[in-house]
Amino acid sequence: MAKYSFILNGKRVEWEGSPTRTLLQVLREDFKLTGTKEGCGKGECGACTVLIDGEAVNSCLVLIPQVEGHEVLTIEGLSKDDQLDRLQESFISEGAIQCGYCTPGMILSAKALLLKNSKPSRAEIKKAISGNLCRCTGYTKIITAVEKACSE
Amino acid sequence: MEVAYYSPVSWEEAVKLLAEDADHSKILAGGTDLIIQLKQKNVKPAAIIDITRIPGIRDISVNSNEVCLGSAVTFTQVAEHKVLRGKVPVLTEAAEAVGSPQIRNRGTLGGNIANASPAADVVPALLALDTLVWVRSIRGERKLKLEDVLVAPGRTNLAADEVITKLSFQIPGENTKSAFVKLGRRNALAIARMNLALVVTFEAGTRITEKVVMALGAVGPTAYLYRGVHEALAGRQLTDEAIERAAVLTSEEVAARLGTRSTAHYKKEAVKGIVYEAFYRILHSEYGAQ
């Protein structure tokens, strides 16, 4: 058992437990932040995507000690006081959500892109979400939703 | 027995920890291979040694004739490095081909070598650049040519108590162009079915090839340097016929390598396409020297 301290959705938190727990497990089971999903557990689907220091990562492949001293952002941290992020609003308005399982990871991958590039091309958007699989939508509305979030 | 987790902040500390129980310790950098192995219980270490907090391990330095990369430099760092893209696009393209943005943000060059997948994407590029691998243990430091590190799928010839600290290679000369091509089942999140790194040196101001360095991956137990194309093309003009010849030779090489494996039929044909693609990029790329 060891203690790890990091910033989670803007707040400093402390966690104690086994160092072989993944960030995904800790977020969902210990912090009860179930917005981040497990799709494959192997880094091949992106459903578990969160941001560490603004970069998209597969949280199923991060061991909890590795986030010590870093900033983690989950989908829950994107909205502020019930105010949705522009990306969240455009996913809704563009119909880019069907079952919703890929959505948190998809939005966070898009968020990571927008943090570095506020006016990405369509090709850049596709590349940014290339690590997020969606079985429902066929991606078109997702890409449009990201474009829409940038144009406002 | 709880797994011990260490985050050393110096190489001295790291190699000392590793030496305590080298056979039951695992080095952690990006984790995109190791953590899957841990979950699948393919490895059951007594200790995990996270080397990412060692100063300098994520540094990229480029001087007038050499590039030096810390072993925990991520694929994203390489992909975003403008100077590297200008000088060695083969490495940039290889780094960009790995997995997905999420994997590239964590995965490292050293890990790609140490994990020793036959389909590793940056390995052919590093081979074609004649990369040196710097390795450390409590017994000291040594450097090896990358081709001498790779042994078999999942195996390098590094000792259990050794850890890769950095990589280095000479920057190719002025008249050198390079490219990398990956053939995967889809555009992203794909393991390479074949990959190819090509570094071509021309005689100044001409299209006469002086040297052709080609590394092939995912057609054998490790990526390796194939010298047949150089032997056929050196001193000759790089015409369409020459490229066709290169494609045929590489196809024969792949067929010979794969023998009676079921993948031989597909790969020996498909490799021609990636040879054409690589030479096309070399002839039309704005990067690398003119």
Interface residues (C-beta under 8 A of the other chain):
Chain A: M1 A2 S18 P19 T20 T22 G41 K42 G43 E44 C45 G46 T49 I52 E55 A56 V57 N58 C60 L61 V62 L63 P65 Q66 E68 S109 A112 K127 A128 S130 G131 N132 L133
Chain B: E2 V3 Y5 S7 L28 G31 T32 I35 I36 L38 K39 I48 D50 T52 T76 G99 S100 P101 Q102 I103 N105 R106 N187 A188 L189
